[in-house]
């Protein structure tokens, strides 16, 4: 038998187009040559990650050898499993950069790693024109990073149970970390988008985790940081994550409860953000449109949240259905204002019709939340409201014809004023009939 020549078959992770994109990026660092200096790689990667993680990343590429340069094609080959590999290959990268390994990773290291990735992602996103109004903030990036890791750090415990406690000094095993990653796609998406951008793997999906802000006033609303938007958006139902439509802020619209109602009623699901006298920020997600009525409304999809100084989401407990409340009827014995969760006089949070005043309950049975502010009686510094998802069109999809709105539907502020005045809506029974003509 003749001698046989064996060849090692190299697994190709990239498509042809992807490989060329990544190769062009590396060749630019090599200034058109076939080899790239390690110093050039380190300088480039450090513009996306911090110095410690850059050193670890380059160590993976060089297999921890002390070499001055690498062939450009070899760098691309090494990037394949890191950028487009299996979950096991992805975890290898994550744990290596975080300072862990097969033995697991310490809690403080994974928190720091998450902060670096969150910061890198938001720096990339907010450099784009449509997102520049949402500013960065180191303190909120740290708070959001810890909140994203809640189910890993406090497995089996609700946010309320561990509220205000420092992160545990524990080491997560490889298996526990893998199990958590499999159930929390936001973490792996953040990493993927940052590394895609770093090596020009593919065009950035700017709506992967952040919403597109629309219907903005002349000056961009300023109550939320980019990290807080990221955190809230990924707690929403998927269909509501692509677009946020600005509705109201005290900076833009002033301090009028009637204007506040006019701006938020009938607009679909909304986020309400409140800032109190000590700059604590919190609020609620209303899963349905706000309506004036002297009783609770809403669905179990509603939730409360805290943003500063600590971040957390507080979902419905099923204990009661006191999700949303909006009332402004002078002749009614029920309180006038807007609240979410709890019960009369003990709302999860409450905004009084005497705008600028409010309150929070020590705890909220509707949403299993702690006190959202250290001040039970609130002096409100600011309020901001966003409608969520694309604006709904009043159309008949089957026939492709646009339905005609009643005047009451087209002008929800008119309905609000009738309610405020205690007037019966006589025209509710006299709505225009839909036009059935072809």
N, C-alpha and C positions, 0 to 999 in steps of 0.2 A: 504493500500500500504506500502511496506517495504521502509526503508530508502535507498536512493541512494547515492552512493559515487561519487562525481564529481572530475575529474582530469583536471588540466590545461594542455592543449596541447602546448608544447613548439615548436616554429618554429625552424627548423634546417636549418641553412644557409650553413653549410659546407657539402661536401661529406664526406663519411667515411674516406677516405685517408687524406683529408685536415684536418679533425678534429684531427686525430692522429698526424699529423705533427705539428700542432699548440700546441696540448697538450704536446707533447714531449719537445717542446721549453720551455713551462711554467714549466714543471716538472724538467727540468735541473736547472731552477732558484730556484726551491724548494728543490734542492739537493735530489731528489728522494722521497720527502714527498708528502702528499696530499694537503698541503697548502703552499702558496708562500708569503713571506714577502713583504710588500709594498715597503720597502726600496730596496729590490732586484729588483722589477719591475721598480722602478724609475731609478736605476742605469743602468739597461739594456736599457730601452727606450731612456734614455738621450744619448746613444751612436749613436742614429739615429736622434733624434730631439734635439732642444735646451732645456734649463732648464725650461723656461716658458711654452713651449708647452708640455713638459713631465709632468709637474704638472697638466696641464689641462686634458691630456690624462688619467692619473691615477685617476683624479677626476671623469671622466666618468665611469671608471671601479668600483670605490668604491661608486658611486652615492653620491659623496661629503661627505661621512661619514668618521669619524676619526677612522680607524681600523688598527691594526698592520699587518694583513694578510688576505688573501682570499683563499677559496678553488680553487685549480687549475681548476677544471671543471667549476666553476662559472666564472672564468676569460675567459675561452674559449667561454662560452655562451655569455658573454658580447661583445667579439670581433666579433662574427658572424655578427650582423647588421652593425658594423663599417667597416669591411673589405669586406663584400659581400652583403650589404643591398641595398635597393632601393635608388633612387636619393634623396629622402627626408631624408633617414637615413644618406646618404653620406654627404649631405649638413649640417646636424646637426653636424657631426664630424668636417667638414671644418670650419664652422663658430665658433664653440666652440674653436678649437685650435687657430683660428685667433683672438679670443677675441671679437666675435660678437654673434649674436643670431637671434631670430625671428624678432627683430627690424632692422636687417641688420648688416652692418659692415663698419667701417671707411676705407677710401682709404689707409691711411698709414699702417694700421694693415694688410690689405690683401696683400700689397706690401711686408711687412716684412715676412708674412707667406709664400708667394711664394718664396722669397729668401731662406728661411730655407729648403723648399721642394726641390727646384732646387739644392741647395748645397748638401743635403742628397742624392739625386738621383745620382749626378755626382760623389760624393765620392764613392758610391757603384759601379758605372760603371767603373771608372778609376782605381779601384783596380784590375781589370782583366788584364791579360797580353796583350791582343790585343789593349787595349785602353790607356795604361799608358803614351803614348807620348803626349796626350792632357792634359795639366796641368790645375789645378784649379786657379781661380783668383777672389778675392772678388769683385773687381770693375766691371769685366765683368759679374759676376753672378747678381749683382745689376742691371746693364744696361739691361741684357736680361730679368730679371724678370719684369721690368717695360714695356719692349717692348711686352712681352707675354700678359700683361694686358691692352694693348692699347685700344682694343674695349670695355672694361669695363670702363676705366677711361675717354676715349674720344669718347664716342658713337656718330657715325655719322660724325666724323671728320677724315680727312686723316692724316697720320703721318707728312706730310709736314706742315699742318696747325698748328700743335701744337709743331713743332720741336723746341727744345731748351727751352721749357716752363717747369716749375716744375710741379709735379703731383698736381691735384686739391685737395683742402681740403674739401672733400665731404663725405657723408655717402651713401652707396649703400643699397637700400631696399632689403629685402629678395627676392622679386619677380624678381627684376632686376638682382640680383646676380645669381639666379637660371636660368634665361633665358640665361645669358652669359655662365654659365657652360655647359648648354646643347649644345651650339654651339662651344665649345672649348675643344675638347677631350684631347688635350695635357695636360691641367691642371689636369684633373681627372686621366689621365694615370700616370702622375708624382706621385701623391699621392698614387695611387694604388700600383705602383711598389715599392715605399719606404716602405709602410706598409707590403706588401707581403714579402719583404726581412727581415723586422724587426721581423716578427713572423713566418718565414719559411712556409708561406702558400702554396707556390708552387715554382717551379724553376723560377729563374729570366729570363725574356725575354730580353736579352741584346740588341737585335735589335728593341725593342719596339719603341724607340725614337732616338737612336743613330745608325749611320752607322758603318759597319765593314770596317776599313781602310785596303787596300790591295796594292800590288805592291810598297811597301815602300822602300826608299833608306836605306843605312846603318844607317844613323842617322835620327831619326823621324823628319818630318817637324815641325817647331816650331812657325809659325805665328798665329795659331788659338788656343784659349783656349777651354776647354771642353764645357763651356757654349755657346760659339759662334758656335761650331759645332752643338750642340743641337738646337740652334735658327735657323741656316741656314737649317739644315736638315728638320725641320718640316715646312719650307716654300716651300719645293720642292714638285713636283708631287709625289704621293705615290710610284710609280714604281721606282723612283730614290733614295729612302731613305735608301735602305738596305745596299748599298756598295759604298764607295768612293775609287776610284783608283788614286793613286798619279801620276801626270804627270810632274810637273815642280816646281822648286823653284830656286830663285837666289842663295840661300845658296848652293844648290846641283849642279846646272848647270851653274852658273856664269851669266855674264851680256852680253849676245849675243842675239840680236833680231832674228837672223836666227835660232839659237838653240831653242829659245822660240817658234817660229812658228812650227818648226819640231816636238816639243813635244806635241803641242796642236791640230794640224790640224787632222781632220778626226777621232777624238776620241769620238764623240758623245757629249751629253750635258756636260757642264763644269761649275765649279765655279772658278772665278778669284778673288783673294784677293790681295789688294794693301795696302802697308803701306807707308805713306809720311814722310816728314822731321820732323814733329811734332808728329809722332807715331799715327796719325789718321789712322784707318783701315776701308776700304770700298771695294766695288767691284761690280760684277754683275754675274747673272746666265744666261748663254747662253743655250737656250733650244735646239739648234741643233749644229751639228759639225761646227767648224770654217773652212772657205775656203778663199783663197786669191782671192779677186775680188774688182774692183774699185767702188763698190756700196754697199748699206746696204743689210743685210740679216737677217734671224731670224724670230721668230714668237711672237705673243703677250704673250706667256707664259714666255718670258724673264722678268727679273726684276733687279733693282739695289738694293743695300743694304748698310747700314752703320753698323759698329760694335763697334768702339771706337771713341770718348768717350761715344757716345750714339748709341743705336741699333735701327734699323728700316728697314722695307721692303718697296720698292717703286715699285708698279706694273704698268703695261702699262695703259696709259690713252685712247688709241684709236685715239689720235690726229694725229699720223703719224706712219709709219712702219720702223722708223730708229732704229732698235733694236741692230744690231751687225754690226761691220765694221772691216775688216782686209785687209790691202793692203800693197804691197811692190814692186811696179812696177816703176822703175826709170824713164821710158819714159812717165809716166802718170801724168796728171795735178792734180789728186786727192792726198790728203795727204797720207803719208806712216806711218803706225802704226796701233794700235788697239784701237777701241773706242766702246762705248755703249751709245745709246740714243743721243738725241739732233740733231745737224747738224754739218756740217763742221765748224771748228774753235770754236764750242760751244758744244762739246760732253759732255754727262753726266759725263763720265771720259774718258781720253785719255792717251794712252801710246805711246810715240813717238818711231819711229824706231831707233832714237838716244837713245838707251836704258838707262834708268835712269831718263829721262825727261818725263814730262806729264802735264796734265792740268785737271781742272774740271770747269764746267759751274756754274754760280750763281744759276741757276735752270734748270730743264730739262723737256721740254714739253712732251717728249715721255713717261717718267715714273713718272711725277709729284713728282720729288725729289728736296730737297733743295741742296745747295752746299755740296758736300760730304767731302770737306776739307776747312778750312779757307784760304788755299793757292790756288789761282787760277792757278799759275804756280807751278808744283810739282817737288820736288827733291825726287825721289822714293828710299826708303830704302830697300824695299823688295817686291817680287811678289811670289805668290803661286797659283798653279792651280791643281784642282782635277776633274777627270772625274767621272760621276755619274751613279750608277747602275751597274749591271753585264756587263762585256764586251760582245758585240754582236758577235755571231758566224755567219759566212757567210754560212748558210746551208739551204737546201730545206727541210722543216719540213714534207711536204706531202709525199715525196718519201724517206726521211731519208738519202739523199745523200748530201755530202758536195760539194758546188759549188766552182769552181776554180776561184781564184781572178786574175784580170788583174795585171800586174806588176805595173801599175799606182796606183791601189787600195792598193796593198800590201805595197807600199813605198810612202806614202803621202809626205815625205820630198823631193822626186824626183819631184813631181808635183810642190811643193813650189819653188824649185830651178829653174825650167823652167819658172815659173811666174816671179821670181825675175830677170831672165835674159831676160825677154821679148820674150821668144821663144814660138812658137805655138806648142801645144801638138799634133803632127802628129799622134801619136799612139792612140789618143782618138777614132779614127775611125777604129782602127785595134786591138781592144780588142780580147783576146782569146775567142773563142766560148765555151759555157758551154759544159761539157762532158755529153752527153745524154745516154751514154752506161749504161747497167744494172750493 
